[in-house]
């Protein structure tokens, strides 16, 4: 290498070293490490008390609270006009940045219930900046050291567009996370174009669209398109994929227990990618994977119909629950009553990654004496859960479509007789059966069902059983869990993904007339009991398997869908000829 080239490379290396040193110095000037924090230091916090205006408040460092195993906290006392108007550190201030001498120390994160709400704790910024720094492949964070009675300042969920019963359903589903949904309105359009900066209000959302559900918090730091917020976990899911949006704060409400902000999610800006003990991390201009839903509900009694476009996060554990709850809420809003009724539901779940690209399409009919809205959505939950939590392969749901009609009339029936309209038939031919049933309060109805004679059937008398789908569907559900026990006890091969999907799609519907060969089919209502009582000791699994077969029916079983929720059973005879 010539001297000229040597000096050129040397100068370049010195420039790179200088730039690196400058970057380190700049980072050091932006952030204050916890080892530099001293009692008595004074600083400024930033948060939104109302609207989108960021307001300052005063902060005094009381001490550093070292925690075994890390997760250190900084004890602070707050004051100033914003704190006085809020009644102290409020839920929703989580993530509010605190600066000392212009350097970011950490984020408001914790406090105590029924205490001086001006005193709280910061999560150090150096802990928060580790979020998203390494590839996130896990779904949960490591356990952190616990401090008794700590209250994360941001636990309420802002729920917009939910009915009171919709909120009740949410509360039950989210109780394990310690989250409390709170009814709010929609954010004003003035939020459009509002960018995030330290102190801005933001929302980590699980549902968007005609209904929304999201946790309200505060932005701690922004670096390009990366953001850090909250200072404590939301759901503590580790690697995450939630909606990230700006937010509007209606007001901050003083409270003896703990003050809280009331706000609403605004414009979608990106996604939350990390949800851990130290807070949330995310990125703007990149968006989460979603389950887009179109829900159509009609109240037949009043002629009221409504459509709802909803987006749900595509989360393995939460997706099914959020989907079902969102649909239930639309039903409850349209029907607007509690009580008996009959409903028809038709839904599809389109997905990528299923065996042979199989899609789920399902319809059913329900009657419920106490609360028709609550009875309709169970199979939808099961379908979404079946896809998202399957143990075989990743599945991405592309869209969900739901159509529901609800009426107050009771459309139920019990089969009382059946007869074949043809006296004779050949193997492979289709026969028609006339099925009579009693309807609610003494009415009589008849419907026709069809059955194709098995091709391998020998000539002679064929006895057919006609059952109502509502009389076997509950037994199928009851025996579903036992089926896995039977497989394990008998050491048989467990079902494949394709078989599990096929079982769901072929499950009896409540409004099916089911026709099957009755040669070896005991009555559905007594099949389980009869098989179990006949089983010798030590052969219970064989009895359970027999009962399952009786309930499911034979491979020849055929269904005709009618306009009644139907139960009961009857028999018909036909002569098979050559």
C-alpha positions, 0 to 999 in steps of 0.5 A: 500500500502506498503512503498516500493510500495509507494516510487516506485509510487512516483519515477515514478510520479516524473520521469513523471513530469520531462519528461513533464517539459523537453518537455515543456522546449524543445518546449520553446527552439524551438519556440519564442512566439509573446510576446517575439518578440521585435523590433530590433531583428535580425534573419535568414530566409531560402528559396530556390532561385534555384533548391533545395538548401536552402539558408539563408537570414538576417531578422530584426524585425521592430515591431509586428502588432497586429490585432483585433481578433487575426491573429497578424503579425510581420513586418520585413526587409530582406537582404542578397545575397539571397534577392538581387538575388531574388529582395526582398521577392518573391512569393513562399517564403511564409512559409520561416522560420525565426529564432531568436537566433535559435528559430523559430519565424514565416514564411514569409507570406505577403507583399505589391504590388509596394513597397519595396519588402524587407519588409514583414510580418511573420505569428507567428509560434504559430498561424501556429502550431494550424493548424491540432491540433483539428479535422477539420470538417468544409470546411471554416475558420472564417473570419480574420481581413483584412490589406489593399493591403496585398499580400500573397507571394505565389499566382501564380499556377504552371501549367505544361502540359497546353496549352495556352487555357487550362490556359485561362480556368483555369484562368476563373475557379479560378478567384474567388480565386484570383489565376493566373496559370503560365505555367511551365515545369516538375520538373527534376527527381533529386527530387526523394527522396528529403525530406522536411525540414524547408526552402525546396520548396514544392507544394500544388497540385490540379492535378497531372499526365500528367498535374499538377497544384499546388501552390509553397511555402516553408516549415516552420516546420517539426515534424516527419511526420507533416509539416507546410508551407506557412504562409497564405492560399492557397484556405482557404478551412479549412479541406482539402485533396490536394496533398503534394509534394516537388518542384523544383525552376527554378529561382526567378524572380525580378519584380517591382510589386512583385518578384516571383519564377518559379518552378514545383511540384516534387515527391508526399510525402503526403497530405495537411490536413488544409488550413486556415488563418495561412497557411497550415498543412499536413502529409507525408506518408499519401495520399489524396483521388483522382479521377484517370482519363484516357483520350483518344483523337483522331484527326480523320483528322490527325490520331493523338491520345494521352492518358493522365493519370491524378489524381485530388483531390476529392474535393466537390467544385473543383472536377468537374471543375478540371476534366473538365479543365484537359480533355479540355486541353488534347483535345486542345493539341491533336486537336491543332486548334480553329474552327468548328468540330464534336466530339464524346465523351464517358465517365464513372464515377465509384463511391461508395455511389450512389443509388443501386451502380448506375454508370454513363455511357454517350455518346454524339455527338457535333458540334460547329461552333466556337470552338469544343474543348470547346463544348465537356466537359460540360456533364462530368462536370455535371456528376462529380458535380452531384455526388460530390455535391449531397445533399443526401449522401457522394459519392466517385468517384473511376475513370473516363474514357473518350474517344473522337474523333474529326474531322473537318467535319460538321456532322449535319442533319435536319429531313425532313420526316419519314415513317413506313416500316410496315403499321400495327402492334400489341401492343407490336410489334416493327416497323421500321421507315425510317427517311430522313434528309438533311445534311450540304450543300444539302446532303441527308441521311436516317437512320432507327429508331425503335419503340415498340407499347405500349402494352396497345394501342387500335386498330386504327391509331397511329401517331408517331413523330420523332425528332432529339435529338439536337433539344430538348437537349438545351430545356431540359437544359433550362427547367432544372432549371425551373423544380425545380420552378415547383415542389416548386410552385406545392408543389410536392415532390422533386426528389430523388438522384436515380431519378436525376441520372436517368434523367441525364442518360436518357437525349436525346443525340444530335445524337438520333432519338427520336420516340414517340407517337404524340397523345398529344405531341405538336411540341418540338420547340413550346411546351413551348410557346404554353403551357404558352400562353394557361395558365390562369393567376395564373396557370403559373406553370401548363403551365411550367409543361406541357411544361416540359412534352412535351419536355421530351416526354412520357414514350413510347419515344424510341431512336436510336443513329446515326452518325449525330448531328440531329434536326428537326422533322417529323410524320409517321402513322401506324395502330394498329391491334388486 
